[in-house]
């Protein structure tokens, strides 16, 4: 499954266009490798996503084309969440 679609379906990021922008800015990595919106996500992959001052690491548990809001969080598990110091 494409990275931008996974982020939207799992509701880690609300809109697919926003997911595409974030990944193209280099703020997402899959298993330590820089990822683009078209990168393929597989079950067991570790995603690191930078949301502003926060770095969230999640593990992909399952892939689904569509999901209900209540089940979206079951697609991944949060491994760690940490604050990132600004680079300024």
Secondary structure, DSSP 4 states (H G I P E B T S, - for coil): -BHHHHHHHTTSSS-HHHHHHHHHTT-EEETTEE--TT-B--TT-EEEEEETTEEEEEEE----SS--GGGGGGGEEEEEEEE-----
